[in-house]
Amino acid sequence: MSSDWRQAGTPPGVTQRIFLVRHGETDASAKGHCYGKLDVPLSERGLLQMADTADLLAPLQPTAVISSPRIRALDSASAIARACALTVSVNEAFAELDFGDFEGLKYEEVESQHPDFYAQWMARPTQVTFPNGESYTAMAKRVSQGYEALLASGTDTVRVVVAHGGVIRIILAKLLCLQPEHVFRLDQCYSAITCVDYYDDTPVIRVMNWLP
């Protein structure tokens, strides 16, 4: 059987396949703002992006579509689920970082109102904890536990996880044994697809950050 991930079916020996998909482009009103827990809709372009992603994934016969609870991910996952005649299952573990008190603020506002914190954030983004929000460490633990539980929940399956750039970077960093400070070396475009095949407990990344 071909190992081309764009063909239906999986290579011999693959026990499960996970597609990691970043949600589509968000509405322009969110640009330059901190939004993790905050719900932001997809833009018109984002909707079109996810239609293309759904058209590519549908022939690959996913058995389940799992989504972050945020509306931008849910709407993206719904496009894929409709194309695959599936329903969306929500998993809170795959939510984006909670910016706490900074949710909805512009980056310039954070810089002017909290200059010391902002400087630390820009210099060491994985080492700060947002006021009344999360730290990267807490988020990474949440995402990793959710992903491990997902893997343990089934074999011989092809599942799609629709989430956020931060969530997918954490998963990939774990698979590639990257240190937290190197996580931003991994690009994640809107609507991009990453395909991970598992040979029992061994992951093989077939493609990363691929755009339809």
Backbone as a printed PyTorch tensor [residue, N CA C, xyz], in Angstrom:
tensor([[[  0.8400,  -1.1950,   0.0000],
         [  0.0000,   0.0000,   0.0000],
         [  0.8790,   1.2500,   0.0000]],

        [[  0.4710,   2.2460,  -0.7580],
         [  1.2510,   3.4770,  -0.8560],
         [  1.3230,   4.1820,   0.4890]],

        [[  2.4870,   4.8230,   0.7480],
         [  2.6360,   5.6000,   1.9780],
         [  2.2440,   7.0620,   1.7690]],

        [[  1.7310,   7.3900,   0.5680],
         [  1.2620,   8.7390,   0.3010],
         [  0.0660,   9.0240,   1.2000]],

        [[  0.2130,   9.9710,   2.1010],
         [ -0.8280,  10.2450,   3.0960],
         [ -2.1070,  10.7610,   2.4620]],

        [[ -2.0530,  11.2230,   1.2180],
         [ -3.2360,  11.7600,   0.5550],
         [ -4.1010,  10.6730,  -0.0900]],

        [[ -3.6720,   9.4200,   0.0420],
         [ -4.4510,   8.2980,  -0.4690],
         [ -5.2260,   7.6500,   0.6780]],

        [[ -6.4220,   7.1760,   0.3870],
         [ -7.2190,   6.4940,   1.4080],
         [ -6.4850,   5.2530,   1.8940]],

        [[ -6.6500,   4.9420,   3.1530],
         [ -5.9600,   3.8050,   3.7340],
         [ -4.6410,   4.2230,   4.3480]],

        [[ -4.0550,   3.3340,   5.1090],
         [ -2.7850,   3.6110,   5.7760],
         [ -1.7660,   2.5440,   5.3980]],

        [[ -0.4790,   2.8590,   5.5110],
         [  0.5630,   1.8750,   5.1740],
         [  0.4940,   0.6530,   6.0940]],

        [[  0.9950,  -0.4800,   5.6400],
         [  1.0150,  -1.6790,   6.4860],
         [  1.7260,  -1.4120,   7.8110]],

        [[  1.1390,  -1.8950,   8.8810],
         [  1.7410,  -1.7510,  10.2010],
         [  1.2810,  -0.5400,  10.9770]],

        [[  0.6160,   0.3990,  10.3180],
         [  0.1370,   1.5930,  11.0210],
         [ -1.0790,   1.2150,  11.8670]],

        [[ -0.9950,   1.4910,  13.1470],
         [ -2.0760,   1.1390,  14.0640],
         [ -3.0940,   2.2520,  14.2440]],

        [[ -2.6760,   3.4960,  14.0290],
         [ -3.6240,   4.6000,  13.9990],
         [ -2.9810,   5.8120,  13.3420]],

        [[ -3.8590,   6.6640,  12.7960],
         [ -3.4170,   7.8750,  12.1040],
         [ -4.1500,   9.0660,  12.7060]],

        [[ -3.3860,  10.1120,  12.9800],
         [ -3.9630,  11.3410,  13.5180],
         [ -3.6540,  12.4850,  12.5580]],

        [[ -4.6930,  13.1750,  12.1200],
         [ -4.5190,  14.4240,  11.3810],
         [ -4.6820,  15.5830,  12.3670]],

        [[ -3.6910,  16.4330,  12.4430],
         [ -3.7560,  17.6410,  13.2570],
         [ -4.0120,  18.8100,  12.3080]],

        [[ -5.1030,  19.5290,  12.5230],
         [ -5.4970,  20.6070,  11.6200],
         [ -5.6730,  21.9010,  12.4090]],

        [[ -4.9900,  22.9420,  11.9620],
         [ -5.2320,  24.2460,  12.5810],
         [ -6.5050,  24.8400,  11.9920]],

        [[ -7.2570,  25.5510,  12.8150],
         [ -8.4800,  26.2070,  12.3470],
         [ -8.1720,  27.2000,  11.2310]],

        [[ -9.2150,  27.6270,  10.5240],
         [ -9.0520,  28.5870,   9.4440],
         [ -8.7510,  29.9880,   9.9400]],

        [[ -8.4760,  30.8710,   8.9930],
         [ -8.1820,  32.2670,   9.3220],
         [ -9.3300,  32.8940,  10.0990]],

        [[ -9.0000,  33.6990,  11.0970],
         [-10.0270,  34.3460,  11.9090],
         [-10.3850,  35.7260,  11.3700]],

        [[-11.4880,  36.2440,  11.8860],
         [-11.9810,  37.5480,  11.4630],
         [-10.9200,  38.6340,  11.6920]],

        [[-10.8860,  39.6120,  10.8000],
         [ -9.8670,  40.6620,  10.8520],
         [ -9.9230,  41.4650,  12.1500]],

        [[-11.0780,  41.5000,  12.7920],
         [-11.2190,  42.2660,  14.0270],
         [-10.3390,  41.7260,  15.1510]],

        [[ -9.9060,  40.4660,  15.0270],
         [ -9.0760,  39.8560,  16.0730],
         [ -7.5930,  40.1270,  15.8860]],

        [[ -7.2110,  40.6400,  14.7310],
         [ -5.7940,  40.8340,  14.4310],
         [ -5.1500,  41.7910,  15.4360]],

        [[ -3.9970,  41.3820,  15.9610],
         [ -3.2730,  42.2210,  16.8980],
         [ -3.7690,  42.1470,  18.3280]],

        [[ -4.7560,  41.2850,  18.5890],
         [ -5.3050,  41.1200,  19.9340],
         [ -4.8650,  39.7870,  20.5360]],

        [[ -4.8900,  39.7200,  21.8550],
         [ -4.6820,  38.4570,  22.5590],
         [ -6.0080,  37.7040,  22.5780]],

        [[ -6.0500,  36.5800,  21.9280],
         [ -7.2700,  35.7680,  22.0070],
         [ -6.9000,  34.2930,  22.0570]],

        [[ -7.2410,  33.7030,  23.1660],
         [ -7.0360,  32.2870,  23.3590],
         [ -8.3660,  31.6820,  23.7350]],

        [[ -8.8080,  32.0070,  24.9470],
         [-10.1190,  31.5710,  25.4150],
         [-11.2420,  32.3670,  24.7490]],

        [[-10.9330,  33.5920,  24.3510],
         [-11.9240,  34.4520,  23.7120],
         [-12.3940,  33.8300,  22.4060]],

        [[-13.7160,  33.8400,  22.1800],
         [-14.2570,  33.2830,  20.9440],
         [-14.1930,  34.3100,  19.8280]],

        [[-13.5880,  33.9100,  18.7350],
         [-13.4290,  34.7560,  17.5500],
         [-13.9020,  33.9470,  16.3500]],

        [[-14.7540,  34.5140,  15.4950],
         [-15.2550,  33.7430,  14.3510],
         [-14.2360,  33.6430,  13.2290]],

        [[-14.4880,  32.7280,  12.3070],
         [-13.6780,  32.6340,  11.1070],
         [-14.0120,  33.7750,  10.1610]],

        [[-13.0310,  34.1750,   9.3770],
         [-13.2680,  35.1320,   8.3060],
         [-13.8890,  34.3940,   7.1190]],

        [[-14.3040,  35.1450,   6.1130],
         [-14.8130,  34.5100,   4.8950],
         [-13.7300,  33.6490,   4.2650]],

        [[-12.5060,  34.1600,   4.2720],
         [-11.3860,  33.3790,   3.7340],
         [-11.1690,  32.1200,   4.5570]],

        [[-11.3210,  32.2430,   5.8670],
         [-11.1660,  31.0830,   6.7280],
         [-12.1740,  29.9920,   6.4190]],

        [[-13.4060,  30.3860,   6.1300],
         [-14.4350,  29.4130,   5.7670],
         [-14.0800,  28.6970,   4.4740]],

        [[-13.5520,  29.4610,   3.5010],
         [-13.1400,  28.8580,   2.2360],
         [-11.9480,  27.9260,   2.4330]],

        [[-11.0100,  28.3380,   3.2810],
         [ -9.8600,  27.4870,   3.5780],
         [-10.3090,  26.1390,   4.1370]],

        [[-11.2490,  26.1800,   5.0640],
         [-11.6830,  24.9410,   5.6890],
         [-12.5040,  24.0760,   4.7440]],

        [[-13.1790,  24.6910,   3.7910],
         [-13.8810,  23.9050,   2.7690],
         [-12.8730,  23.1170,   1.9380]],

        [[-11.7510,  23.7580,   1.5930],
         [-10.7010,  23.0670,   0.8400],
         [-10.0910,  21.9380,   1.6630]],

        [[ -9.8250,  22.2060,   2.9480],
         [ -9.2650,  21.1790,   3.8270],
         [-10.2230,  20.0050,   3.9690]],

        [[-11.5050,  20.3040,   4.1140],
         [-12.5150,  19.2560,   4.2350],
         [-12.5770,  18.4050,   2.9720]],

        [[-12.4960,  19.0390,   1.8070],
         [-12.5320,  18.3040,   0.5390],
         [-11.3460,  17.3560,   0.4120]],

        [[-10.2010,  17.7510,   0.9510],
         [ -9.0270,  16.8850,   0.8820],
         [ -9.1370,  15.7150,   1.8680]],

        [[ -9.6430,  16.0060,   3.0620],
         [ -9.6730,  14.9700,   4.1000],
         [-10.8040,  13.9510,   3.9250]],

        [[-11.9210,  14.3670,   3.3570],
         [-13.0870,  13.4760,   3.2640],
         [-12.7750,  12.1430,   2.5800]],

        [[-12.0610,  12.1320,   1.4420],
         [-11.7660,  10.8420,   0.8010],
         [-10.8290,   9.9520,   1.6010]],

        [[-10.1800,  10.5080,   2.6100],
         [ -9.2550,   9.7300,   3.4320],
         [ -9.9800,   8.9710,   4.5450]],

        [[-11.2890,   9.1510,   4.5860],
         [-12.1860,   8.3580,   5.4430],
         [-11.8530,   8.4150,   6.9340]],

        [[-11.8210,   9.6230,   7.5010],
         [-11.6510,   9.7170,   8.9600],
         [-12.7950,   9.0110,   9.6920]],

        [[-12.4920,   8.4980,  10.8520],
         [-13.5090,   7.8320,  11.6670],
         [-14.0540,   8.7340,  12.7640]],

        [[-13.3780,   9.8590,  13.0200],
         [-13.8290,  10.7800,  14.0650],
         [-13.2150,  12.1520,  13.8390]],

        [[-13.9410,  13.1830,  14.2740],
         [-13.4500,  14.5640,  14.2300],
         [-13.5460,  15.1250,  15.6440]],

        [[-12.4120,  15.5380,  16.1850],
         [-12.3380,  16.0730,  17.5540],
         [-11.9280,  17.5350,  17.4670]],

        [[-12.5370,  18.3790,  18.2960],
         [-12.2720,  19.8120,  18.2010],
         [-12.0300,  20.4530,  19.5580]],

        [[-11.2390,  21.5050,  19.5200],
         [-11.1790,  22.4630,  20.6240],
         [-12.5720,  23.0540,  20.8210]],

        [[-12.8970,  23.5310,  22.0260],
         [-14.2150,  24.1260,  22.2600],
         [-14.3930,  25.5220,  21.6940]],

        [[-13.3320,  26.1720,  21.2260],
         [-13.4320,  27.5280,  20.7030],
         [-14.1500,  27.5410,  19.3550]],

        [[-14.9660,  28.5780,  19.1310],
         [-15.8410,  28.6270,  17.9690],
         [-15.0570,  28.5700,  16.6610]],

        [[-13.8710,  29.1770,  16.6130],
         [-13.0790,  29.1510,  15.3870],
         [-12.6490,  27.7380,  15.0310]],

        [[-12.3840,  26.9280,  16.0450],
         [-12.0390,  25.5260,  15.8120],
         [-13.2930,  24.7010,  15.5380]],

        [[-14.3620,  24.9610,  16.2800],
         [-15.6050,  24.2150,  16.0950],
         [-16.1750,  24.4000,  14.6970]],

        [[-16.1720,  25.6410,  14.2100],
         [-16.6800,  25.8850,  12.8620],
         [-15.7910,  25.2170,  11.8190]],

        [[-14.4910,  25.2070,  12.0670],
         [-13.5610,  24.5330,  11.1660],
         [-13.7960,  23.0230,  11.1810]],

        [[-13.9450,  22.4700,  12.3810],
         [-14.1850,  21.0350,  12.5220],
         [-15.5230,  20.6370,  11.9060]],

        [[-16.5150,  21.5050,  12.0270],
         [-17.8420,  21.2030,  11.4840],
         [-17.7930,  21.0630,   9.9690]],

        [[-16.9650,  21.8890,   9.3110],
         [-16.8260,  21.7830,   7.8590],
         [-16.2690,  20.4110,   7.4740]],

        [[-15.2780,  19.9540,   8.2260],
         [-14.6900,  18.6410,   7.9590],
         [-15.6910,  17.5330,   8.2740]],

        [[-16.3710,  17.6480,   9.4040],
         [-17.3260,  16.6130,   9.8090],
         [-18.4570,  16.4660,   8.7940]],

        [[-18.9690,  17.6020,   8.2850],
         [-20.0420,  17.5320,   7.2840],
         [-19.5800,  16.7990,   6.0320]],

        [[-18.3610,  17.1030,   5.6070],
         [-17.8350,  16.4640,   4.3990],
         [-17.6210,  14.9650,   4.5980]],

        [[-17.4110,  14.5530,   5.8470],
         [-17.1290,  13.1490,   6.1580],
         [-18.3410,  12.4100,   6.7210]],

        [[-19.4840,  13.1050,   6.7920],
         [-20.7050,  12.5240,   7.3740],
         [-20.4580,  12.0490,   8.8070]],

        [[-19.7710,  12.8880,   9.5760],
         [-19.4720,  12.6020,  10.9750],
         [-19.9940,  13.7280,  11.8530]],

        [[-19.9590,  13.5390,  13.1470],
         [-20.2680,  14.5970,  14.0950],
         [-18.9830,  15.0160,  14.7910]],

        [[-19.0080,  16.1980,  15.3830],
         [-17.8210,  16.7380,  16.0600],
         [-17.8700,  16.4010,  17.5440]],

        [[-16.7790,  15.9050,  18.0600],
         [-16.6250,  15.6610,  19.4950],
         [-15.7210,  16.7490,  20.0690]],

        [[-16.1620,  17.4230,  21.1170],
         [-15.4010,  18.5210,  21.7180],
         [-14.4900,  17.9880,  22.8230]],

        [[-13.2470,  18.4380,  22.7940],
         [-12.2830,  18.0470,  23.8230],
         [-11.6530,  19.3110,  24.4060]],

        [[-11.9490,  19.6050,  25.6560],
         [-11.4600,  20.8120,  26.3150],
         [ -9.9310,  20.8510,  26.4010]],

        [[ -9.2950,  19.6880,  26.3620],
         [ -7.8340,  19.6420,  26.4770],
         [ -7.1470,  20.3560,  25.3270]],

        [[ -7.8400,  20.4900,  24.1990],
         [ -7.2260,  21.0650,  23.0080],
         [ -7.5650,  22.5370,  22.7970]],

        [[ -8.0280,  23.2110,  23.8500],
         [ -8.2740,  24.6560,  23.7900],
         [ -6.9490,  25.4070,  23.7230]],

        [[ -6.9990,  26.6030,  23.1510],
         [ -5.8030,  27.4510,  23.0710],
         [ -5.4530,  27.9930,  24.4590]],

        [[ -4.2770,  28.5770,  24.5770],
         [ -3.8110,  29.1770,  25.8240],
         [ -4.8150,  30.1950,  26.3590]],

        [[ -5.0350,  30.1750,  27.6540],
         [ -5.8980,  31.1610,  28.3230],
         [ -5.0360,  32.3610,  28.7210]],

        [[ -5.2960,  33.5080,  28.0730],
         [ -4.5260,  34.7160,  28.3570],
         [ -5.0230,  35.4570,  29.6080]],

        [[ -6.0360,  34.9310,  30.2630],
         [ -6.5020,  35.5260,  31.5090],
         [ -6.9330,  36.9720,  31.3500]],

        [[ -6.3720,  37.8510,  32.1630],
         [ -6.7530,  39.2700,  32.1500],
         [ -6.4190,  39.9650,  30.8360]],

        [[ -5.5890,  39.3450,  30.0300],
         [ -5.1720,  39.9790,  28.7740],
         [ -6.0650,  39.6030,  27.5900]],

        [[ -7.0250,  38.7190,  27.8200],
         [ -7.9170,  38.3220,  26.7270],
         [ -8.6020,  39.5490,  26.1250]],

        [[ -8.4910,  39.6890,  24.8140],
         [ -9.1450,  40.7800,  24.1080],
         [ -8.3270,  42.0480,  24.0050]],

        [[ -7.2450,  42.1540,  24.7770],
         [ -6.4060,  43.3580,  24.7130],
         [ -5.5110,  43.3210,  23.4740]],

        [[ -5.2050,  44.4990,  22.9460],
         [ -4.2110,  44.5810,  21.8910],
         [ -2.8300,  44.3830,  22.5070]],

        [[ -1.9160,  43.8860,  21.7010],
         [ -0.5510,  43.6840,  22.1980],
         [  0.0630,  45.0050,  22.6580]],

        [[ -0.2520,  46.0910,  21.9430],
         [  0.2710,  47.4020,  22.3490],
         [ -0.2770,  47.8210,  23.7150]],

        [[ -1.5290,  47.4220,  23.9930],
         [ -2.1210,  47.7520,  25.2940],
         [ -1.4280,  46.9840,  26.4100]],

        [[ -1.1260,  45.7260,  26.1630],
         [ -0.3950,  44.9500,  27.1630],
         [  0.9810,  45.5680,  27.3930]],

        [[  1.6320,  45.9760,  26.3090],
         [  2.9620,  46.5660,  26.4250],
         [  2.9430,  47.8650,  27.2110]],

        [[  1.9380,  48.7120,  26.9810],
         [  1.8830,  50.0050,  27.6630],
         [  1.4180,  49.8710,  29.1080]],

        [[  0.5060,  48.9340,  29.3770],
         [ -0.0460,  48.7920,  30.7240],
         [  0.7910,  47.8820,  31.6240]],

        [[  1.5150,  46.9470,  31.0090],
         [  2.3150,  45.9850,  31.7860],
         [  3.6810,  45.8170,  31.1230]],

        [[  4.4830,  46.8810,  31.0750],
         [  5.7370,  46.8400,  30.3080],
         [  6.7230,  45.7690,  30.7720]],

        [[  6.8540,  45.5560,  32.0690],
         [  7.7950,  44.5480,  32.5610],
         [  7.3570,  43.1390,  32.1580]],

        [[  6.0700,  42.8710,  32.3380],
         [  5.5540,  41.5540,  31.9640],
         [  5.7000,  41.3430,  30.4620]],

        [[  5.3640,  42.3740,  29.6900],
         [  5.4250,  42.2640,  28.2310],
         [  6.8510,  41.9520,  27.7680]],

        [[  7.8260,  42.6100,  28.3610],
         [  9.2220,  42.3750,  27.9950],
         [  9.6360,  40.9370,  28.2930]],

        [[  9.1900,  40.4520,  29.4540],
         [  9.5000,  39.0630,  29.8170],
         [  8.8010,  38.0940,  28.8710]],

        [[  7.5590,  38.3890,  28.5280],
         [  6.7900,  37.5540,  27.6240],
         [  7.4700,  37.4570,  26.2550]],

        [[  7.8900,  38.5700,  25.7160],
         [  8.5380,  38.5730,  24.4100],
         [  9.8910,  37.8650,  24.4400]],

        [[ 10.6010,  37.9780,  25.5600],
         [ 11.9290,  37.3760,  25.6690],
         [ 11.8660,  35.8840,  25.9770]],

        [[ 10.9080,  35.4830,  26.8310],
         [ 10.8050,  34.0800,  27.2570],
         [  9.3310,  33.6680,  27.2850]],

        [[  8.7150,  33.4990,  26.1190],
         [  7.2670,  33.2690,  26.0450],
         [  6.7850,  31.9920,  26.7220]],

        [[  7.6550,  31.0150,  26.8640],
         [  7.2120,  29.7620,  27.4920],
         [  7.4320,  29.7630,  29.0010]],

        [[  7.8760,  30.9090,  29.5620],
         [  8.1820,  30.9450,  30.9910],
         [  7.3100,  31.9160,  31.7830]],

        [[  6.2790,  32.4810,  31.1480],
         [  5.4180,  33.4270,  31.8560],
         [  4.0690,  32.7810,  32.1550]],

        [[  3.4250,  33.2920,  33.2070],
         [  2.0570,  32.8930,  33.5460],
         [  1.1770,  34.1220,  33.4290]],

        [[  0.1280,  34.0420,  32.6390],
         [ -0.7280,  35.1960,  32.4300],
         [ -1.6390,  35.4080,  33.6380]],

        [[ -1.8050,  36.6550,  34.0830],
         [ -2.6240,  36.9370,  35.2610],
         [ -4.0270,  36.3570,  35.1060]],

        [[ -4.4080,  35.5100,  36.0560],
         [ -5.7000,  34.8210,  36.0260],
         [ -5.8720,  33.9660,  34.7750]],

        [[ -4.7440,  33.5640,  34.1820],
         [ -4.7700,  32.7150,  32.9960],
         [ -3.8360,  31.5350,  33.1670]],

        [[ -3.2150,  31.1280,  32.0750],
         [ -2.3660,  29.9440,  32.0740],
         [ -0.9070,  30.2970,  31.8160]],

        [[ -0.0580,  29.3630,  32.1360],
         [  1.3320,  29.3910,  31.7000],
         [  1.4710,  28.4000,  30.5480]],

        [[  2.5580,  28.5290,  29.8050],
         [  2.8320,  27.5400,  28.7580],
         [  2.9480,  26.1460,  29.3710]],

        [[  3.5960,  26.0520,  30.5320],
         [  3.7880,  24.7500,  31.1750],
         [  2.4550,  24.0950,  31.5010]],

        [[  1.5200,  24.8800,  32.0440],
         [  0.2060,  24.3340,  32.3780],
         [ -0.5400,  23.9110,  31.1210]],

        [[ -0.4580,  24.7370,  30.0880],
         [ -1.1180,  24.3910,  28.8330],
         [ -0.5170,  23.1250,  28.2260]],

        [[  0.8120,  23.0370,  28.2270],
         [  1.4810,  21.8740,  27.6560],
         [  1.0780,  20.5950,  28.3900]],

        [[  0.9530,  20.6770,  29.6980],
         [  0.5300,  19.5050,  30.4740],
         [ -0.8900,  19.1100,  30.0980]],

        [[ -1.7730,  20.0970,  29.9970],
         [ -3.1740,  19.8400,  29.6310],
         [ -3.2810,  19.1910,  28.2510]],

        [[ -2.5860,  19.7870,  27.2830],
         [ -2.6450,  19.2830,  25.9150],
         [ -2.0420,  17.8810,  25.8300]],

        [[ -0.8950,  17.6810,  26.4620],
         [ -0.2180,  16.3850,  26.4120],
         [ -1.0690,  15.2840,  27.0280]],

        [[ -1.7000,  15.5740,  28.1470],
         [ -2.5580,  14.5780,  28.7880],
         [ -3.7580,  14.2490,  27.9020]],

        [[ -4.3300,  15.2750,  27.2810],
         [ -5.4610,  15.0430,  26.3900],
         [ -5.0700,  14.2170,  25.1770]],

        [[ -3.8920,  14.5080,  24.6420],
         [ -3.4340,  13.7780,  23.4590],
         [ -3.1060,  12.3220,  23.7990]],

        [[ -2.4680,  12.1010,  24.9260],
         [ -2.1690,  10.7330,  25.3450],
         [ -3.4470,   9.9330,  25.5690]],

        [[ -4.4630,  10.5800,  26.1500],
         [ -5.7400,   9.9120,  26.3520],
         [ -6.4000,   9.5720,  25.0150]],

        [[ -6.2720,  10.4760,  24.0580],
         [ -6.8230,  10.2210,  22.7250],
         [ -6.1540,   9.0040,  22.0880]],

        [[ -4.8390,   8.9530,  22.1590],
         [ -4.1180,   7.8220,  21.5840],
         [ -4.5120,   6.5090,  22.2470]],

        [[ -4.7300,   6.5600,  23.5470],
         [ -5.0550,   5.3400,  24.2900],
         [ -6.4850,   4.8700,  24.0440]],

        [[ -7.3000,   5.7270,  23.4350],
         [ -8.7280,   5.4160,  23.3100],
         [ -9.0850,   4.5780,  22.0940]],

        [[ -8.1070,   4.2990,  21.2230],
         [ -8.4480,   3.4750,  20.0790],
         [ -7.2860,   3.2230,  19.1560]],

        [[ -7.3620,   2.0990,  18.4240],
         [ -6.3870,   1.7750,  17.3910],
         [ -7.1480,   1.4740,  16.1090]],

        [[ -6.4050,   1.3300,  15.0280],
         [ -7.0160,   1.0960,  13.7070],
         [ -8.0110,   2.1920,  13.3750]],

        [[ -7.6650,   3.4290,  13.7160],
         [ -8.5600,   4.5480,  13.4710],
         [ -7.8270,   5.6550,  12.7280]],

        [[ -8.6000,   6.4790,  12.0460],
         [ -8.0830,   7.6720,  11.3710],
         [ -8.8810,   8.8470,  11.9080]],

        [[ -8.2470,   9.6560,  12.7620],
         [ -8.9730,  10.7320,  13.4360],
         [ -8.3990,  12.0880,  13.1000]],

        [[ -9.2750,  13.0840,  13.1150],
         [ -8.8930,  14.4700,  12.8320],
         [ -9.0470,  15.2790,  14.1100]],

        [[ -7.9960,  15.9590,  14.5190],
         [ -8.0430,  16.8670,  15.6640],
         [ -7.9090,  18.2900,  15.1340]],

        [[ -8.9390,  19.1010,  15.3440],
         [ -8.9270,  20.4890,  14.8890],
         [ -8.6680,  21.3780,  16.0990]],

        [[ -7.5800,  22.1150,  16.0580],
         [ -7.1940,  22.8960,  17.2340],
         [ -6.4910,  24.1780,  16.8040]],

        [[ -5.5510,  24.6160,  17.6010],
         [ -4.9030,  25.9220,  17.4470],
         [ -3.4120,  25.7480,  17.2120]],

        [[ -2.7800,  26.8220,  16.7370],
         [ -1.3600,  26.7590,  16.4860],
         [ -0.5610,  26.3250,  17.7020]],

        [[ -0.8890,  26.8990,  18.8580],
         [ -0.1760,  26.5590,  20.0820],
         [ -0.3440,  25.1120,  20.4840]],

        [[ -1.5590,  24.6120,  20.3470],
         [ -1.8560,  23.2200,  20.7100],
         [ -1.0690,  22.2600,  19.8210]],

        [[ -1.1000,  22.5100,  18.5150],
         [ -0.4230,  21.6100,  17.5790],
         [  1.0900,  21.6740,  17.7660]],

        [[  1.6170,  22.8570,  18.0320],
         [  3.0600,  22.9690,  18.2990],
         [  3.4590,  22.1350,  19.5130]],

        [[  2.6490,  22.1740,  20.5520],
         [  2.9540,  21.3980,  21.7640],
         [  2.9900,  19.9050,  21.4460]],

        [[  2.0130,  19.4290,  20.6880],
         [  1.9800,  18.0110,  20.3250],
         [  3.1960,  17.6410,  19.4890]],

        [[  3.5080,  18.4610,  18.4960],
         [  4.6520,  18.1640,  17.6310],
         [  5.9770,  18.2500,  18.3900]],

        [[  6.0880,  19.2230,  19.2780],
         [  7.3100,  19.3420,  20.0770],
         [  7.5230,  18.0900,  20.9230]],

        [[  6.4310,  17.5670,  21.4470],
         [  6.5240,  16.3440,  22.2450],
         [  6.9750,  15.1690,  21.3710]],

        [[  6.3970,  15.0560,  20.1730],
         [  6.7510,  13.9490,  19.2870],
         [  8.2040,  14.0520,  18.8120]],

        [[  8.6690,  15.2860,  18.6290],
         [ 10.0240,  15.5110,  18.1080],
         [ 11.0630,  15.7420,  19.2020]],

        [[ 10.6290,  15.6490,  20.4610],
         [ 11.5250,  15.8240,  21.6110],
         [ 12.1930,  17.1960,  21.6050]],

        [[ 11.4210,  18.2220,  21.2590],
         [ 11.9290,  19.5920,  21.2930],
         [ 11.7580,  20.1930,  22.6800]],

        [[ 12.7080,  21.0060,  23.0890],
         [ 12.5870,  21.7420,  24.3360],
         [ 11.5450,  22.8590,  24.1590]],

        [[ 10.8690,  23.2560,  25.2540],
         [  9.8340,  24.2900,  25.1470],
         [ 10.2950,  25.5650,  24.4490]],

        [[ 11.5310,  25.9780,  24.7070],
         [ 12.0060,  27.2320,  24.1160],
         [ 12.1660,  27.1510,  22.5980]],

        [[ 12.0690,  25.9450,  22.0380],
         [ 12.2230,  25.7740,  20.5970],
         [ 10.8830,  25.5720,  19.8850]],

        [[  9.7820,  25.6330,  20.6150],
         [  8.4810,  25.2810,  20.0420],
         [  8.0720,  26.2190,  18.9070]],

        [[  8.5120,  27.4730,  18.9630],
         [  8.1040,  28.4270,  17.9280],
         [  8.9170,  28.2930,  16.6410]],

        [[  9.7980,  27.3280,  16.5930],
         [ 10.4620,  26.9910,  15.3430],
         [  9.5180,  26.2350,  14.4100]],

        [[  8.4100,  25.7740,  14.9490],
         [  7.4220,  25.0190,  14.1880],
         [  6.3410,  25.9660,  13.6790]],

        [[  6.2900,  26.1720,  12.3860],
         [  5.2680,  27.0420,  11.8090],
         [  3.9380,  26.2920,  11.7530]],

        [[  2.8550,  27.0370,  11.9440],
         [  1.5170,  26.4610,  11.8340],
         [  0.6180,  27.4730,  11.1400]],

        [[  0.2880,  27.2010,   9.8830],
         [ -0.5520,  28.1060,   9.0980],
         [ -2.0250,  27.7920,   9.3210]],

        [[ -2.8660,  28.7860,   9.0780],
         [ -4.3060,  28.5580,   9.1360],
         [ -4.7020,  27.4440,   8.1690]],

        [[ -5.5100,  26.5200,   8.6380],
         [ -6.0900,  25.4000,   7.8850],
         [ -5.0750,  24.3460,   7.4620]],

        [[ -3.8320,  24.4520,   7.9580],
         [ -2.7930,  23.5030,   7.5620],
         [ -3.0110,  22.1310,   8.1930]],

        [[ -2.5290,  21.1140,   7.4920],
         [ -2.6950,  19.7150,   7.8970],
         [ -1.3440,  19.1220,   8.2830]],

        [[ -1.3230,  18.4070,   9.3940],
         [ -0.1810,  17.5780,   9.7820],
         [ -0.6890,  16.1560,   9.9200]],

        [[  0.0360,  15.2050,   9.3850],
         [ -0.3720,  13.7970,   9.4430],
         [  0.6520,  13.0030,  10.2370]],

        [[  0.1790,  12.3170,  11.2710],
         [  1.0460,  11.4930,  12.1120],
         [  0.5370,  10.0550,  12.0910]],

        [[  1.3870,   9.1350,  11.6650],
         [  1.0640,   7.7150,  11.7010],
         [  1.7540,   7.0630,  12.8880]],

        [[  1.0590,   6.1370,  13.5060],
         [  1.6100,   5.4200,  14.6580],
         [  1.7940,   3.9500,  14.3240]],

        [[  3.0020,   3.4760,  14.5720],
         [  3.3040,   2.0560,  14.5320],
         [  3.3720,   1.6160,  15.9810]],

        [[  2.2350,   1.1730,  16.5000],
         [  2.0720,   0.9610,  17.9420],
         [  2.3770,   2.2820,  18.6610]],

        [[  3.4570,   2.3550,  19.4400],
         [  3.7470,   3.5790,  20.1950],
         [  4.7020,   4.5290,  19.4700]],

        [[  5.1330,   4.1650,  18.2830],
         [  6.1270,   4.9660,  17.5670],
         [  5.4630,   5.8740,  16.5370]],

        [[  5.6060,   7.1970,  16.7000],
         [  5.0010,   8.1170,  15.7330],
         [  5.9250,   8.4030,  14.5520]],

        [[  5.3220,   8.5330,  13.3790],
         [  6.0350,   8.9590,  12.1750],
         [  5.2380,  10.1160,  11.5760]],

        [[  5.8730,  11.2760,  11.4500],
         [  5.2030,  12.4410,  10.8800],
         [  5.3260,  12.3690,   9.3570]],

        [[  4.1940,  12.1360,   8.6880],
         [  4.2070,  12.0020,   7.2330],
         [  4.3280,  13.3620,   6.5470]],

        [[  3.6380,  14.3380,   7.0890],
         [  3.6560,  15.6840,   6.5200],
         [  3.3500,  16.6680,   7.6390]],

        [[  3.8930,  17.8700,   7.5340],
         [  3.6840,  18.8680,   8.5820],
         [  3.3540,  20.2180,   7.9550]],

        [[  2.2990,  20.8530,   8.4740],
         [  1.9350,  22.2090,   8.0740],
         [  1.6860,  22.2900,   6.5660]],

        [[  0.9360,  21.3080,   6.0410],
         [  0.6720,  21.2180,   4.6060],
         [ -0.6290,  21.9430,   4.2920]],

        [[ -0.5920,  22.8080,   3.2830],
         [ -1.7820,  23.5830,   2.9170],
         [ -2.4290,  23.0040,   1.6650]],

        [[ -3.7410,  22.7800,   1.6940],
         [ -4.4450,  22.2840,   0.5010],
         [ -4.3150,  23.2430,  -0.6710]]])
